[in-house]
Amino acid sequence: MCSASRTCHDSALSSQPDPDRFVNIVHLELGRFLYGGAEQVRYLLRGMRSDAHTHTLLCCQGSELAAWAQDVGQPYIALPYSGEHNLAFVLRLARQLSALNADLLHVHSRRGADWMGPLAAWRAGVACVLSRRVDNAPPRILSWLMASRYRRTIAISHTIADVLTQRGVDPERLLTIHSAVNLRRGDQQRAREQLAEVLPGAGTAPVIAVIAQLIERKGHRFLLATMPALLRKHPDLKVVFFGRGPLLDELQRHVAAEGLAPYVVFAGFHHDLDEMLPALTLVVHPALKEGLGVSLLKAAASEIPVVGFNAGGVSEVVVNEHTGLLVPPEDVIGLTAAVVRLLDDASLRAQFGENARERVLREFSVDRMVQRHAALYDVLAQEIA
């Protein structure tokens, strides 16, 4: 793990802020649904309600984030957005930044925002900062923008910070601020009732969940490959896939062809998923790439152990043999053995779950995430004064 990225995490926030220098901060998030990134923006803006700086959200028309902002009175502007190759959006965004008298643009989203944001900020004469949430190497043009146009790049995991350092991002302008989760402890009885609506008749059967978009890199197929062996040991097992995505039809056909339809449910996206988590037996995360894994943090906050592939930032959330079990990527045999081990051992599940919640309380709270961002904004306010 890159020591430089860990060092700058502390040094980049160490300056003493000037209490008389306040800035207008605009947050750009173009996700249409309240998945991980958009949810983090919601947590951050909630936490910034008492901040001395001003915070305005720029989001997509018709997005769930826009609906939330309207409901709670968060200052926002919803822009039409047709895709990540629309150069007209750069000019539209630049005009909005000028109209808002913005001092700083915080780009939270990919979907083209990561390269259009700094161009619009440059045109409007506004400083900008980027939150990077994925662990794949950025294309060269984005690496150049990180190096030349962004004042700071925030990685949500040390794994992402290492990737960016290898792509030439200056460690002095790179810091790690982990994503966060709401840490309220869910009600067991209510969780069972809500899960029963997704899995009618499951009763006391063990329930495994995968909480991820239905896309190739999330690795749903690897869990499906373990199912014959798992069902021999636990014939009442149920598996529920929470999430939406382009692989839905393909995965449903595979489940039907393999005779797994009685055991696997495609539940889609649920706004009340957090409330269901305490009723789960395990969360399995067979992803081949992962920036950090907010769904894993949520499982940990609900004292649910995780079994997953040791890929990307997963090991920053799941501590092997302490809060869950990790196996090498694509190791179906190892994944099967790890799942069976925890299904067979309720006391070990309980111990891992307790350890997981304690760790999340200590390292991944919303308050901690908000405080780290607030410190960064104070430092940047001095730089752009």
N, C-alpha and C positions, 0 to 999 in steps of 0.2 A: 504494500500500500504506500502511496506516495507521501513521504514525510513533508514535502513542500506544501502540498495541498492542506495537510493538517495544520501546519504552521501558520499559513496565511488565514486560516479560519479564525485564529485568535488575533493575529496582528492587524488584520484589516479592520477590526472593530474596536481597536484599543484607544483611538483618539478621543479626547474630551470634547463633547459637543458644545456649540455656542447656543445658549438658550434663546438668543434673540434672532437666530437665523432659521426661519421656517420656509418650507418649500411646498409648491403645489405638485403633488405626485399623481400621475395618471397610470392606472393599471390596465394593461391590455391582455385580455383572455378571450380567445375566439372559439373555445369549445362550446358545443351546443348542449351538451349534457353535463350533469354534475358528476362526472367521473373524477379520478384522482386529482388532476391539476386544477380543474375548476373548483373542486371542493376545497383545496388548499387556499385558493384565492378568497373564497368565502370565509374560511377560518381567519385568514390574515386581516381582511377588511373589518370583520367583527371585532377583532382584537385591537384595531387601530382607531376605534370610535373615540377614544379619549386622547389620541395622539395630537401633538401640537401642529404637525403638518396636516395639510388637507389631502384627501384621497378621493379620487374620482375613478370610477370603473368604466372602461370602454369594452363592450362585448357585442355579440351578434344579435341582430333582431331575431326574436322568436326563441332565444336560448333560455334554458332553465335558470341560468345565472341572472339574466335580465329580469325574469319573473321574481326571483328572490330579492334582487335589489329594489324592485318596485314595492314589494311587500314590506320590507323592513326600513325603507326610507334611505337606503344607501345612494348617494349621488352617482348617477350613471348616465351613459349615453349608449344607446343600442344602434349599431351601424349595420347597413346591409353588407353582406359579405358573401361573395359567390365562389371563392376558392383561392388557393394559395398562389396562383400565377396571374392575379389581377393587378396590374401596375396602377390602375386607376385608384385602387384602395390606398396606395402609398400617398397619393395627393390628397385623398379624402382624410386620411389619418393626420397628415401634416396640417391641414386646415383646422382640424379639431384641436390639435395640440396648441396651435397659435390662439384659437378662440378661447381656450381654457387658460391661457397664460401659463402653460405648464413649465415647470423647471426640470422635471425628471419623468421619464417614461420607464415603467417597469414592465418588461415583456415577459409574460408568464406562459404563453401558449406556443406550441409549434404551429402547425397548419399554415405555414407561411408567415406568421407573425414574427418569427425569429429572424427573418431577413428583411421583411418589409418594415418592421418596427424601427430598426436603426436608420434605415434610409429616410423614413418620414421624420424621425427625430432630427437627423442631420439637416433636412430641408427646413425644419421649423426652428433650428438652433437650440435644441433641447438635449440634455444629457440622457443617457439611457443605460439600463442594467437588464440583464437576462437571467431568468431561472431556467435551468436545463434539467429535465426530468427523465431523460432516456440515456441508456448506457452505450448506444451505438456511436461510432465515430462520426462526427458531423462532416458534411461535405466541405470541400476546400473553401468555397465562398463564405460559408458560415464561420469556419475557423478564422478566416481573415477578418470578418466582421467582429468576432469576439475579440480579436487581437487589436483591432484598430478603432472600432466605433463604440463598443460597450465599455463603460467605466468599470463595471464588475460583471463577472459571470458567477451566478450562484448555482452550485451543484447540490442536488438533494441527497447525494450519497458520496462517500469517499471513492467508491468505484467509478462514478461518473467524473469526479474531479481528476482521477488518474487518467482516464481516457482523454479528457480535454488537455491535460498537461502534455500527454504524448502527441497531441495534435498541435502543439505549439502555443497554447494559451499561457500567458505569463502567470506563474503561480502567485505573484504579488497582486494580481487583479482577479484572483479566483478564490472563492471561499465555499465552504460546505455548511449548509443549513438543512438539517434533516426535515422531511415532511413530518406532519403531526396528525394526531387523531384525538377526537373527543373521548374522554376517559370515563364517562359516566358508566357505572356498572348496571348492566341490563337486568330486567326481571325475568327469572327463569320460567315462571308459569306463563307470563305473557308471551315470551319467546316461543314456547311450545305451541301455544294457540296459533300464533302467526305462522309458524313453520308448518303446522297441520293444514293450513290453507294452501300451501305450495305442494305438500306431500300428503294428500289425504290417505288415511289408513296406515301411515307409517308406524304409529304407536310408539313402542319402545325400541324400534329397530335402530341400529347405529346409522348415523347420517354423515356422509362425507360431502364437503362442498368445495367446488373450485369457484373462486370469485375473480373473474377476469373477462376481458373482452374476448369474444370468439374469433380470435385471429391466430395465425400459424404459430407465432413465437410464444404464445402462452401454453402450448404443449398439451392441450386437452387429450390428444390422441394417445399420449403415453399413459395417462390414467386409465383410459378405456382398455389399453392393452393389458393392464393388471387385473381387469375385472374377472375373467374366468377363475384365476387363482384366488382372488379375494372372496368370490362367491362360494367356492368350495369350503372355505373356512367359516364364512359368515353369510349363509344363504338368505338372510333377511336384510342384508345391507342395502341402503339406498344412497344414490349419488345425485347431487343436484348441481347443475351448472348455472350460476348466477352471472348474467352478462348478455350483451348483445354483440353482434358482429357478423361479418360476411361469411363465416364458416358454418353458420347455423344449419343450412340445408344439408351440407356435406356431412356434418357430424350426426345429424338426425338420421340420414340414410345409413351411415355406418352402424349406429346403434341398432337400428331395425334389422339390418343384415346379419348382425352378430347375435341377435336374439336378446339384446340387453334392454329393450324398451320397458320391461316391467320394473327395472331397477334404476333407470336413469331418467331424470326430469330436467328439461330445459326451462328454467324459470324466468329468463329475461332479466331486466333491470328492475330493482325494487328500491324505492326511496326509503322503505322501512327496514332494509336489510340489517342495519346495525342492531335493531331490536330483536331480530331473529337469531343473531350469532350465538347467544348463550345456549341455545337448544342444539347446536351442532356437536358432533362427536370429534371431528377433525376437520381442518382445512388442509387441502392438498394443493400445492402450487408447483406444477411440473413445467414451469416456464424455462425457455432456453435463453432468454434475455430479460432483464428486469432492472430498471433504474433503482428502485428501492422496494416498492410493493406496499402501497397504503392498505390494501386489503389484508395483508399480513399483520400490519400494525393494529388494525381493527380486531382481528382474531385474537391477538395477544392481549389487547385491552379487555376482551371478554373472557380471558383465561382459557382460550381454545388453542391447543398446541398445533403446530404446523409441520407437515412433512413436505419437503420440496427438493428441487434440484439446486445444487450449490452454484448458482449462476448470477452474474451481475451483482446487484446490491442486496440480494436475498440474505447473505450471511451477515449483513449489518443489522438485520431485523431478527433473524432466527439464529440463535446460538446452539450449535449442534450438541446434543446430549444434555442440554440445559433448559431450553424453551421449546425444543422440537428436534426433528431429525432431518439431516441433509444428506443427499446422495449425489454422486456425479451425474451431470446432465446426460439424458437419454438412457440411463441405466434402469431399464424396466424391472429387472430382477431385484435390484437394490431398492427401488421404489416400492415394489410389492412387499418385500420383507419389512421395510420400515413401517408401512401402513399396517400390516398384520401385527407387528410388535405392539403398536399403540392401541389398536383395536382390542388386543388380548389383555392389555394391562391398564385397568382403570386407575390404579393408584399412580402409575407413571404419568398417565395423561393429566391427572390432577396436579401432580408436582410440577410438570412442565408448564401447565397453564398458570399456576401461581407464580412461578418464576418469570413467565412472559409478562404478566401484568405488572409486576414489580419493576421490571426493566423498562417497560413503556412509560410508566409513571415517572421514572427517573430521567429518561433520555428523549422521549418523543411527545411531550405534552404540547398542547397548543400554546400555552403561555410561554414556554421556552422558545418555540418557533417565532412567535410574535416579537419577543424581546430581542432576538437575534436580528430580525429584520429592522426593528426600530433603531437599534444601534447602528446598523449599516446606513439607514437613511440619515441619521444625524451626522455621520462621517461625510456622506456625499453632500449634505447641505453645506458643510464647510468648504468642500472642494469647489462647488459651483457658485459660491458666494461672489 
